[in-house]
Amino acid sequence: MEFRCILSWSIVGGLGWRRAGKVLFRQSFCSVASISELKNPVTFSKHVTNVPPRKNNNELTWKCDKTVVNCRYKDGNGKLPVKVNVFDNHLGHNAPTVVMLLGLSGSGEDFRPMVDVFTSAGIRCIAPELPGFGDSVISRSDIYRLDFTSVGQSQMLIDILREIDIERVDSLVAHSAASWLAVRYGSTCQNVKSLSLINPMSIRPNKAMRPYLWTKLVGATARNTSLWPIVDSYIEIGARRSGFKIPSHERRQMFVSLETVSTVDFDLITDDVKALRENRLPVFMAWSRNDKMIEEKLSRDLLNTLGMPTENDVSGDHPGQNQLRKELVFESGGHALHKKQAYSVSEHIISMLSSLL
């Protein structure tokens, strides 16, 4: 492996250190495979009955279906029917299931590199594109009628999963700003067994959102149709500050992205993260040190709030707890680890799941 990463585990007391290649592990009573040992994905057929057999690469599927979901207006007066895109590798309800959540742009198709690895391990993958994201298209006016806070998006996800009959989520995989939704869902819903956060947003605004009062002001301005040209200019500036160029086909997603980032309640996000820690929900985190969108300090803030031990802490913050925390840090990979480091990230999620199922 050409990347360098740090991996820390904290489960039930009794922590120790060992080196494997270029990876540093902290672990206790759970046996954790080194990267070199993860060449062949774990298969879950021994842990879950009636799981489809492991597939060859030429048999992998990742198809998009449409389902109509009635999304609630934030004022409580009525619902908006939305044709929502849902990607599915169609391994069936008996397979271990991961639900994959987009950040502020892109498509469920972006998860394909990870899905290839998951499918080979017999894991079902679902990637719903929430209203306004991907090809789940809504009008620009409807963006401001729906609730894109973490609370509102969590309700959208609940409604979508109910509509497609998903009752169990073995890991909720979230990229970037979808981590706000993931921590809200994970802290309030009982059907999720673990979270996997990739390049996650944190409990404080990243540099593209600062000063946050200005972001909130622009978000409020966007609700006035006559001021949309000013808002569009701000979106372009914000993207450049983050080191991104917005493809023309993704511009429409930037409007819902602005509504999302300008309505974040960081106090609520912090409370949700603390609830994850108190509930001892297993959490996997992966980020890169050259991420132009999210500074590493923010990732560390999230890490510390989750109660994950630091590199120098071998005791953990809650000795004896039945809890799993896993951290994977890359020197490179940017803000798209789900594509650029898909294999390694996927295999470590699989490793975590194999210890839970």
C-alpha positions in Angstrom: 0.0 0.0 0.0 1.3 3.4 -0.9 -0.7 5.5 1.5 0.1 6.0 5.1 -2.7 5.8 7.6 -3.4 5.6 11.3 -6.0 3.2 12.6 -7.2 3.2 16.2 -9.6 0.8 17.8 -11.2 1.0 21.2 -13.5 -1.8 22.3 -13.6 -3.3 25.8 -10.5 -2.3 27.9 -7.2 -4.1 27.6 -5.7 -2.0 24.8 -2.4 -2.7 23.1 -0.3 -1.6 20.1 1.1 -3.5 17.1 2.5 -2.6 13.7 1.5 -4.2 10.4 3.2 -2.8 7.4 2.5 1.0 7.2 -0.6 0.8 9.4 -0.6 1.4 13.1 -3.3 -0.4 15.1 -4.7 0.1 18.6 -6.8 -2.8 19.6 -8.2 -5.0 22.4 -10.0 -8.3 22.5 -11.1 -8.0 18.9 -8.7 -9.4 16.2 -8.3 -6.8 13.4 -6.8 -7.8 10.0 -4.0 -5.7 8.6 -4.4 -4.1 5.2 -2.4 -6.9 3.6 -4.8 -9.4 5.1 -7.8 -7.6 3.7 -7.1 -8.6 0.1 -10.0 -11.0 0.1 -13.2 -9.4 1.5 -15.0 -10.9 4.4 -18.1 -12.8 3.4 -21.1 -12.8 5.8 -22.7 -16.1 4.7 -21.4 -17.7 7.9 -23.0 -15.0 10.1 -26.4 -14.4 8.5 -28.7 -17.1 7.0 -29.9 -17.0 3.4 -27.3 -14.5 2.3 -26.7 -14.6 -1.5 -23.3 -16.2 -2.4 -20.3 -14.0 -3.1 -20.4 -12.7 -6.6 -17.7 -12.3 -9.2 -16.9 -8.8 -10.4 -18.7 -9.4 -13.7 -21.9 -10.2 -11.8 -22.0 -7.0 -9.8 -25.0 -4.8 -10.2 -25.8 -1.2 -9.1 -29.1 -0.2 -10.5 -31.2 2.9 -9.9 -34.9 2.7 -9.2 -37.5 5.4 -8.7 -39.9 5.5 -5.8 -42.4 8.3 -4.8 -42.0 9.6 -1.3 -44.3 12.1 0.3 -41.9 14.7 2.0 -43.4 16.8 4.7 -43.4 20.6 4.4 -41.4 22.3 7.2 -44.5 24.4 8.2 -46.4 21.2 8.8 -49.1 22.0 6.2 -49.1 19.2 3.7 -46.6 17.0 1.9 -44.7 17.2 -1.4 -44.6 14.0 -3.6 -41.0 13.5 -4.9 -39.7 10.9 -7.3 -36.7 9.8 -5.4 -33.7 7.9 -6.9 -32.7 4.9 -5.0 -29.6 2.9 -6.0 -29.6 -0.8 -5.0 -27.3 -3.8 -5.7 -30.3 -6.0 -5.1 -28.8 -8.6 -2.8 -32.1 -9.0 -0.9 -33.4 -8.3 2.6 -31.6 -11.2 4.3 -28.1 -9.8 3.4 -26.3 -7.4 5.8 -27.3 -3.9 4.7 -25.5 -0.6 4.4 -27.3 2.6 3.5 -25.0 5.1 1.7 -25.7 8.9 1.9 -24.4 11.5 -0.5 -22.7 14.7 0.5 -23.7 18.0 -1.0 -23.3 17.0 -4.7 -22.9 14.1 -6.9 -24.9 10.9 -7.4 -25.4 7.5 -5.9 -23.2 6.3 -8.8 -20.2 7.9 -7.0 -20.4 5.0 -4.5 -19.9 2.3 -7.2 -16.2 1.6 -6.3 -17.2 0.9 -2.7 -20.3 -1.0 -3.8 -18.1 -3.4 -5.8 -16.2 -4.3 -2.7 -19.3 -4.6 -0.5 -21.2 -6.7 -3.1 -18.3 -9.1 -3.3 -18.6 -9.6 0.5 -22.3 -10.3 0.2 -23.5 -7.0 1.6 -26.6 -5.2 0.3 -26.1 -1.5 -0.6 -28.8 1.1 -0.8 -28.0 4.7 -1.8 -31.1 7.0 -1.7 -30.7 10.4 -3.3 -32.7 12.7 -1.0 -34.9 15.3 -2.6 -32.8 17.9 -4.4 -29.8 15.7 -4.6 -28.6 13.6 -7.5 -31.6 12.9 -9.8 -34.2 13.3 -7.1 -35.2 16.6 -8.7 -37.4 19.2 -7.0 -38.0 22.8 -8.1 -35.9 25.6 -6.6 -39.0 27.0 -4.9 -39.8 23.7 -3.3 -36.3 23.6 -1.7 -37.5 26.3 0.7 -40.7 24.6 1.5 -38.9 21.5 2.8 -36.8 21.1 5.9 -33.1 20.5 5.1 -31.8 20.6 8.6 -30.5 17.4 10.0 -33.9 16.8 11.7 -35.7 17.3 8.4 -33.4 15.2 6.4 -33.5 12.4 9.0 -37.3 12.4 8.6 -36.9 12.2 4.8 -34.6 9.3 5.2 -37.0 7.5 7.5 -39.8 8.0 5.0 -37.6 6.7 2.1 -36.5 3.6 3.9 -40.0 2.9 5.0 -41.2 3.2 1.4 -38.6 0.8 0.1 -39.1 -1.6 3.1 -35.7 -1.3 4.7 -36.0 -2.1 8.4 -32.4 -2.8 9.3 -29.3 -0.7 8.7 -26.1 -2.5 9.7 -24.1 0.6 8.8 -25.1 4.1 7.8 -22.3 5.2 5.4 -22.2 9.0 5.0 -19.9 11.2 3.0 -19.1 14.9 3.9 -22.2 16.9 4.9 -24.3 13.8 5.0 -22.5 13.1 8.3 -24.8 15.6 10.0 -27.8 13.5 8.8 -26.0 10.3 9.9 -25.3 11.4 13.4 -28.9 12.7 13.8 -30.3 9.4 12.4 -27.9 7.3 14.5 -28.7 9.1 17.7 -32.4 8.9 17.4 -33.3 5.7 15.4 -33.0 2.2 16.9 -32.6 0.3 13.6 -29.0 1.4 12.9 -26.1 -0.7 14.2 -23.2 1.4 13.3 -22.1 4.6 11.5 -19.3 5.0 8.9 -18.3 8.6 8.3 -16.1 9.5 5.3 -14.6 13.0 5.1 -17.2 14.0 7.6 -18.4 17.5 8.4 -17.9 18.4 12.0 -19.5 20.1 15.0 -18.2 23.5 13.8 -18.3 25.2 10.4 -15.6 24.4 7.9 -13.7 27.2 6.1 -16.1 27.5 3.2 -18.9 28.3 5.7 -17.0 30.9 7.7 -18.0 33.4 8.9 -21.1 31.3 9.6 -23.4 34.4 10.2 -22.6 35.4 6.6 -23.5 31.9 5.3 -26.8 32.1 7.2 -27.5 35.5 5.7 -26.9 34.3 2.2 -29.1 31.3 2.9 -31.9 33.6 4.0 -31.4 35.7 0.9 -31.8 32.7 -1.3 -35.4 32.4 -0.1 -36.1 35.7 -2.0 -36.5 34.8 -5.7 -35.6 38.3 -6.8 -32.1 37.9 -5.2 -31.2 34.6 -6.7 -28.5 36.1 -9.0 -26.6 37.4 -6.0 -26.9 34.0 -4.3 -25.6 32.2 -7.4 -22.5 34.4 -7.4 -21.9 33.5 -3.7 -22.2 29.8 -4.5 -19.5 30.1 -7.1 -17.2 32.0 -4.7 -17.8 29.5 -1.9 -17.0 26.6 -4.2 -13.7 28.2 -5.4 -12.7 28.8 -1.7 -13.2 25.1 -1.1 -11.0 24.2 -4.2 -14.0 22.9 -6.2 -15.3 23.5 -9.7 -19.0 23.0 -10.0 -19.9 21.0 -13.1 -22.8 22.5 -15.0 -25.0 19.4 -14.5 -24.5 19.7 -10.7 -25.3 23.4 -10.3 -28.9 22.7 -9.4 -27.7 20.7 -6.4 -25.9 23.7 -5.1 -29.2 25.5 -4.2 -30.2 22.7 -1.8 -26.6 22.5 -0.6 -26.8 26.2 0.4 -30.1 25.6 2.2 -28.5 22.7 4.0 -25.3 24.4 5.2 -27.1 27.7 6.1 -29.6 25.9 8.4 -27.2 23.7 10.4 -27.8 23.8 14.2 -24.3 23.1 15.4 -25.4 22.9 19.1 -27.9 20.1 18.1 -25.2 18.3 16.0 -22.9 18.4 19.1 -25.7 17.0 21.2 -26.3 14.2 18.7 -22.7 13.3 18.6 -22.6 13.1 22.4 -25.7 10.9 22.3 -23.8 8.5 20.0 -21.0 8.4 22.5 -23.4 7.8 25.4 -25.4 5.1 23.4 -22.1 3.4 22.5 -22.9 3.1 18.9 -20.0 1.8 16.9 -18.5 4.5 14.6 -15.9 4.4 11.8 -14.3 7.6 10.6 -12.0 8.1 7.6 -10.5 11.3 6.3 -7.4 12.6 4.5 -5.0 15.2 5.6 -5.0 17.0 2.3 -8.8 17.5 2.2 -9.3 21.0 0.9 -12.9 21.1 2.1 -12.6 20.1 5.7 -9.6 20.9 7.9 -8.1 18.0 9.9 -8.6 20.0 13.1 -12.4 19.7 12.5 -12.1 16.0 12.1 -10.2 15.8 15.3 -12.9 17.9 17.1 -15.5 15.4 15.9 -13.3 12.5 16.9 -12.8 13.9 20.4 -16.5 14.6 20.9 -17.3 11.0 19.9 -15.1 10.0 22.8 -12.5 8.3 20.6 -9.1 7.9 22.3 -6.2 10.0 21.1 -3.1 8.4 19.7 -1.4 8.7 23.0 -4.3 7.5 25.1 -4.2 3.7 25.5 -6.9 3.5 28.2 -9.9 4.9 26.3 -12.3 7.4 27.9 -14.7 4.8 29.2 -12.7 1.7 30.3 -14.8 -1.4 30.2 -17.5 -0.1 27.8 -18.8 -2.3 25.1 -18.1 0.2 22.4 -16.2 0.3 19.1 -14.5 3.3 17.6 -12.3 3.2 14.5 -10.3 5.9 12.9 -8.6 5.8 9.5 -6.4 8.7 8.3 -4.9 9.0 4.9 -2.0 11.4 3.9 -3.7 11.9 0.5 -7.0 11.3 -1.1 -8.7 14.7 -0.9 -12.4 15.0 -0.2 -13.4 12.0 -2.2 -12.1 9.0 -0.3 -15.2 7.1 -1.2 -13.8 7.1 -4.7 -10.0 7.5 -4.4 -9.5 5.1 -1.5 -12.7 3.1 -2.0 -11.1 -0.3 -1.5 -9.3 0.3 1.8 -12.2 2.3 3.3 -14.7 -0.4 2.3 -12.6 -3.2 3.7 -12.3 -1.5 7.0 -16.0 -1.0 7.2 -16.4 -4.7 6.4 -14.0 -5.6 9.1 -16.0 -3.6 11.6 -19.3 -5.1 10.5 -17.9 -8.6 10.7 -17.3 -8.1 14.4 -20.8 -6.8 14.9 -22.9 -9.4 13.1 
